[in-house]
Amino acid sequence: MLKKKFYTIIYLAILLLIITFMVFSDFGLLKRIELESEKNALLENKSKEIMIRDSLKSAKMRLESDFTEIERIAREYYGYIIPGETVYIISNSK
């Protein structure tokens, strides 16, 4: 009877060690869950970066081929004025 209890305790201890290893080790369940969430975050970030890249590519194509887009940017950001053009400045202050 005592021998049977001893073996039962040994089996339970071994089982507890195995379960602890499976859950808490670097190859365990908790680490896998952590890595899965990191993977999902990286995939989401990747898709955002792909969208940004595609929009930048389309903007680049517009700037390379569309003269009106180039003129619009020159007028808005650099104050480009065609010779002979009259510029009116409107003030919003009261």
C-alpha positions in Angstrom: 0.0 0.0 0.0 2.8 2.4 0.9 4.6 1.5 -2.3 1.5 2.3 -4.3 1.1 5.7 -2.8 4.8 6.4 -3.4 4.5 5.6 -7.1 1.3 7.6 -7.4 3.1 10.6 -5.9 6.0 10.1 -8.2 3.7 9.9 -11.2 1.8 13.0 -10.2 5.1 14.9 -9.6 6.3 13.9 -13.1 3.0 14.8 -14.6 3.1 18.2 -12.8 6.6 18.8 -14.2 5.5 18.0 -17.7 2.5 20.2 -17.5 4.6 23.1 -16.1 7.1 22.6 -18.8 4.4 22.6 -21.5 2.8 25.8 -20.2 5.6 28.0 -18.9 8.8 27.1 -20.9 10.1 28.9 -23.9 8.4 26.3 -26.1 5.2 26.3 -24.0 1.7 27.5 -24.5 2.1 30.9 -23.0 5.0 31.7 -25.3 3.0 30.5 -28.3 0.1 32.8 -27.4 2.5 35.7 -27.0 4.2 35.0 -30.4 0.8 34.6 -32.1 -0.3 38.1 -30.9 3.0 39.6 -32.0 2.6 37.9 -35.4 -0.9 39.3 -35.8 0.4 42.8 -34.9 3.2 42.6 -37.4 0.8 41.4 -40.1 -1.5 44.3 -39.4 1.5 46.7 -39.5 2.6 45.1 -42.8 -0.8 45.7 -44.4 -0.8 49.3 -43.3 2.7 49.8 -44.7 1.7 48.2 -48.0 -1.2 50.7 -48.3 1.1 53.6 -47.6 3.6 52.3 -50.2 0.8 51.9 -52.8 -0.5 55.5 -52.2 3.1 56.8 -52.5 3.6 54.9 -55.8 0.4 56.4 -57.2 1.4 59.9 -56.1 4.8 59.4 -57.7 3.1 58.3 -61.0 0.9 61.4 -60.9 3.9 63.7 -60.4 5.8 62.1 -63.2 3.1 62.3 -65.8 0.5 65.0 -64.8 1.5 68.6 -65.5 -1.5 70.0 -63.7 -0.6 68.1 -60.5 2.9 69.5 -60.6 1.5 73.0 -61.2 -1.0 72.6 -58.3 1.8 71.6 -55.9 4.1 74.4 -57.1 1.3 77.0 -56.5 0.2 75.6 -53.1 3.5 75.0 -51.5 6.0 77.2 -53.3 3.9 80.2 -54.3 4.4 79.7 -58.0 2.9 82.5 -60.1 2.6 82.6 -63.9 4.1 85.8 -65.4 1.4 88.3 -66.0 -0.9 86.8 -63.5 -2.5 89.0 -60.9 -2.5 87.7 -57.3 -5.1 88.8 -54.8 -4.5 88.2 -51.0 -7.7 87.9 -49.0 -7.4 88.4 -45.2 -9.8 86.6 -42.8 -9.1 88.8 -39.8 -11.9 91.1 -38.6 
